Amino acid sequence: MSLEVPIFTNKKDFVATISNFTFWEPYIKQAYQKNFQNSDFNCNAAPFPGTFPVFILNNQQVLKIFPQFYQGNTAFNTELFVYKLISCAGLHNVPHLITSGNLAQDLAQVNAQWNWPYFFISFLKGTTLKQQRSALNESLFYQFIDELAKLLKGLHKLNVIEFISNSQLQPPERLQPNFFRNFITQQLVNCTKNHLKRQTLPKRLCDQIVDYLPSTIEQLNLFDDPLVFVHADLHEDHIFIDIQRDTNLQVSVTGIIDFNDCMLATQYYELCQIYFHSLLCNKALLKNLIARMNLEICDMQQFVRKCMYLTLLHEYNMFLAIEEGYKFIFDQIESLEQLSQMLFNLDNLNLIAPIESCTSEFTNPD
C-alpha cells in the first residue's frame, strides 16, 4: 500500500505522535529524499516536544511539520515569511531557511484533507537556556544578558514594511500593521475571563482586573512607543546558548527559534515573556537587559503600569512563573497594584528575589 498523508480526527491523537519518530519516519524520509535526493540520514526528535513535530537530521537540518491543529497553517505561513525576512536582512543567530514543501505534494496526493506543510531550517549550535541554566553562575548570566541584548537589538530593527514593499510578498496576519492594536483590543475585552480560565492568578485578583485596566485601548498608552518586529515568545526553550569551557568560562547566545508568534508590537511586550520565563522574575537581570538594549525608563511608575498591563493582556500566561517559583506571594498580595510594584518597580530590586532554579542571589552590576 502506498504511503498517504496522516489523518487525525482530533487533537489528542495528533499530540500523541508529536515526538514519535517511528510514526513520522516514512514521512521524514519522503521529505528528505524529495528535497535532498538522499534518504541516508540520522534523525532525532527535538529534546523538548512542542506544539508541532520537529526532528533533527544529521545535526545539520531541522524539519518542522505543521498540522491542521493549533493554527498550523497560520504558523507555517508566518514562520516561512519571517525566515525570508531574516535571510534578506542578513541577521545572525537565527536558523536560516533551507527549503519548504508539503507532504501531500511529495506523495502526489491531490485530494488530501490537509497538505501538511513543512520546512527545513539550519541546525543551531548549543542547547536551550532551560537545559544549561544550572551551569550559569552570576558572571555568565550577565554575559548571557549582553549577548541577548545584542540579538534583540538586531531583531527589533528588522524592517517588515520595507521588506514587504521590496519583495512583494503578502505578509501574514500577525505582521499586518494593525494586528497588535486589534489583538490588544480583543485581549482587553476578554482579560478577566482569560485569567479566570487559566486559574493561576487568584480569583480575588482576577476580580480586580476590570478596575485596574483602563477601559479603552488609548488609555493604556501602549502606542506611544514605536511598534517593532518582536519574537513575542522568548521563553527558556526558545533561546539557545553555548558555554565555552576552555580556559575562561564564556557563554554565547547561539540563536533563537520558533517565530510563529511574532508581530509588530512594542518592545515592552517582548520583555514580558523574557522576564517571566527566561529570567524567572529576576529584576536585576531585567534592569540590566533594559540598559543593554538602550531602552530608557523616564518614568518608573509609567514603566510599571505598562509592563503590568502587557502582562495581564499577554497572549500567554505569564503568571505561571510565579505559581511555579513564588506561589507564596499570591497569598500575601492584596492588590494588582501591589503585585505590579513587586514585579516591575526596578528602583527596588529587593521586592522579589530570584527563583532558586535561576541562579544564586544576584546584584545589579551597574
N, C-alpha and C positions, 0 to 999 in steps of 0.2 A: 504494500500500500504506500502511495506517495505521501510525502510529508505535507501537512497542511498547517496553516497558522493556528495558534492556540485559540480556544474558545472558552470563555469563563462567563457563567451566568450571574455571578455575584462577586463582590469584593473579597469575601472571606476565602473563597477558593483561590483567587489570584494571589492574595497575600501569602498563602501557604507555600507558594512556589518561588517567592521573590529571590531567595538566595539558594535555591535548589539547582545546583549545576547539572545534575542528571536530567532534570526536566528540560532545561534550556539548551543543553549541549548540542542537539541536532540543529537548532536554530542559530546558535553561535557559529557552528561550522558552516552553515549555509551563508550567513552574512560575511564571514571571514573569507570564504572561497570566492564569493561574488566580488568583493572589493579588493582582495589582495592576491587572487589567483593562487591561493595556497591554503591547504587545510591542516598544516602541521603547526600546532601552537600549544603552549602551556597556558592553562587558564585557571583562575581562582575567582571565587565570588568576592565582592568587596567585604572587608573585615567587619564593617558595621552596616547591616542591611538597612536600607532606607525605604522610600516610597516606591521606587522603581527598580527593576532588575539591573544590576551593574556588575560587570565582570572585567577582570584584569587579564590581559593577554600578553604573554612573553615579557611582562614587566615593561612594556613599551606602549601599548594601546589600552584604552578603556572603552568598553562597549556599554552603552546605556540604552535600554529598550523602554518604550513608553506605551502603557496600556490605555484602554478607553476610560479607565477609572482615574480618580484623583486629578481630573482635568489634564489628562495626559497629552492631549493634542495641543492645548494652550502651553503647557510646559515645554513640549518639544519645539514648537514654533518660537517661543521666547528664547530658549537657550541657543537654538540654531542662529537666530538673529544676533544675539549677543556675542557669540563666538566669531561671527563675521565682523562685527563691530570692533571687537578686540584685536582681531588679526589686522584690520585696516589701520588701527591706531598704533600697532606695534607694542602693545602693553605686555610686559613680562610678568612672571609669577602667576600665570594662569594657564590652564591647559589650552592647546590650540586644536582647532578642528581639523581632523584628517579627512573624513568623508561622512556622508549620511545616506540613508536609504530607508526601505521598509521591507518587512518580511513578506508581505503579500506579493510585492513586485518580484522579489527574489525567487519566490516559489511559483511565479506565474499564476497566481490565484486571483482572478479578475473580480469575482463576486464575494470576496471576503467581507464579513461584517465589520472587521476592524483591520486596518492595514499594518499595524504595529511598526510605527516609525522608530528609527534608531539613529544614533551617530557613533562614530569612533572619534575619540579625542586622545591627546597625548597623555602619557602617564606622568604623574608628579612624583618627584623625589621626596623622601621623608615620610612621616606619619602624622596623624592628626594631633592637634593640640591636646585632645582628650587622652590619647594614648601616652603622650610624653609629659603631661602636666606634673607628675610626681618627680620628674627629673629636673625641673626648673627651680633653681634657687632664686633668691631675690634679684641678684645681678642679672641672671639670664632672663628673668621675666621683664626687666626693664629694657634689655636688648630686644626682646620679642616685641615690646611696645614700639620701639623705634622702627623696627622692620615693618610692623603692621601699619604704622602711620604713613610710611613712605608708599606702601602699596595702596592704601586708601586714597591718598592724595592723587595718585595716578588714575585710580579707578574713577574718582569723582570728577576728574577733568574730561572724561570721555564725552565727546560732543555728539549726542544722539541725533539732534536736529540736522546738523551738518552732514552726518553720515547718511541719513535718510535722503537728503537732497542730492548728494553726490552719487549714491548707489541706486536710487530709485526703488529701493526695497520697501515693501509695505511693513511698517512697524507693528509688532504685536500689541495687543490691547494694553498690556501693563506699561508699555513705553510710549503710549499716547500722552500728549502734553496735559490733558485734563484728567488722567486716570487717578492721580494721587488725590486731587480735590474731591472727585466723585467717591473714591474709596473712603476717605476720611468722613465725608458727609454721611455715608451709609453706616460706618462704624459708630459715629456719634449717635445715630438713631438707635442702634442695637447694642450699645455698650453694656448697659446693665444686664440685659438678657444674656449676652455672651459670657459675662463673668459669673452669673448665677449658674449657667450651664457647665462652665469649667469646674466649678466647685473648689477653687483654690483660694481666692480672696474670700475671707469670712463674710457671711451674709450681712452682718451689721455694717461692714464697709461697702459692700455692693449697694446697699440701700442709700448710701451717701453719694453715689456716683452722679445721680441726676442733679443734685445741688452743687456738687464740686465742679463738674464740667460746665463751661459756658453753653448757652442754649443755641448759639449759631456758630457756624464754622469761622466767620470773620473774627469773632471774639476769642478764638483760640490763638490768634496771632502766629499761626504756623507759616503763613505765606508771606511774612515779611522777609524771610530768608530765601535766597535763590534755590531753585529746585535743580538738583544734580543727579547724575546716574548713581544709584545706590544698589548694592547687592541685596540688602534688606533681610538677610537671614544668616549672618556670620556668627553662628554658634561654634562650639569647640570641635564639632565633627566636620566642619566645612573649611577649617584653616589647617594647612599642612606646614609642619616645621621640621627642621633638621638640626640636630645638635652635633657639633664637631668636637670630638674629644681628644684631639691630637696632643696639643700642649696646653694652651689656654682654652677653657670651655667657651664655646661660642654657639649662638643659636641664630638660625636664619628662617624667615618665612618663605617657604618654597612655593607656596601657591594657595589659591582658594578655589573651591569647586561649587557646583550647583547654583546656576544663575536663573532658575525658573521663577524666583520670586522678585527679581529686580524691578525697579521702577524709577521714575524721575520724582525725587522726593527731597525733603530737607535732610541735611547731613545728620541732624539730631535723631531722625528715625533710624538711621544706620547704627547710631551709638547704642540704641536700646538693646538690641539682641547681643551686641558685643559685650556690653556691660553686664547683663544678667547671665548670659550663658557661655561667655568666653572668659570674662574677667571675674565671674562669680561674685558680683556686687562689691568688688574691691574699689573703693572710692579713690584711693591713692593712685591706683593704676589708671582709672578713668581720667583723673585730673591730668596725669602725665600724658595720656594719649591725646587729650584735647589740646594740650600745649604743643605736642609734636606735630599735630595736624594743623597748627597755626589758627585754631579757632579761638576767637576772643570772647570771653564772657564779660560783657559790660555791666550786666545787672544780674547778680546771683539769684535773686528771687524770681526774676523772669525766666532764667535758665531752669530753675527747679520746677516751675509750673509747666513750662514747655515740655520738659522731659517726662513729667508725670502724666500730662495729657497724652503724649505719644505712647507711653507705657500702657495706659488704660485702653487706648484706641488701636493698639498694635494688632496685626493680623494673627499673631501667635501669643500664647500665654506666657508672658514674661514672669509672672509671679511663681511659676514652678520652681525657679531658682531659690526663692525664699522658702517655699514649702519644703524643699529638699535640704536646705542648709541652715535656715533661720526660722523654723516654724514657731519657735517660742516668741518671736517678735509679734506675730499675729495675735498672740494672747495679751500683749502689752499695749499695742497700738489702739488708740481710741478714735482716730480720725484719719481720713485720707490726707489731710493737710500735714498731720504729724508724720505719716508714712512718707510723704514726698520729701520732707526735710531730712528724714533719716536716710533716704536713698540717694538724694541728689544735691544736698547742700554741701558743696565742696569746700566751703570755708571751715567746716568742722569734719575732719576725716575720722573722728573717733566715734561718730554716731553709729556706725555699723562696721564690725570687724570682719576681716577676710574669713571665708569658709575654710575650714581646716584642709579640705582636699585641694584647695587652690595653692597655697604655699604657707610658709610661716608668716608671722606678722610683718607687714610692710610699712615703710615710711615713705614719704614723698621726697625723692632726691633733689627736687628743686627748692 
